[in-house]
């Protein structure tokens, strides 16, 4: 068996280094790694995501942050009491969901 000394592809340095040199090398390596990760990251927003963001930007749009705790509790109590459990309300909810584009209409039964 033959053991070779450290070479250019080795993970160990080829000679002694000072503490200052080691620190400089570490800083260079961190900068290089940081630059590589930044340039390699990518985000892509779907059409549905863009449409949802546009709806939230519309005047009068309601998001979770704009609802008070009291209003949420009031709505929850009405749901639990069955206030919205009518065919007319269900139809309206379905129509609004489909109009918003969040879901596709179900396929017609054949």
Buried (B, 14 or more C-beta within 10 A) or exposed (E): EEEEEEEEEEEEEEEEEEEEEEEEEEEEEEEEEEEEEEEEEEEEEEEEEEEBEEEEEEEEEEEEEEEEEEEEEEEEEEEEEEEBEEEEEEEEEEEEEEEEEEEEEEEEEE
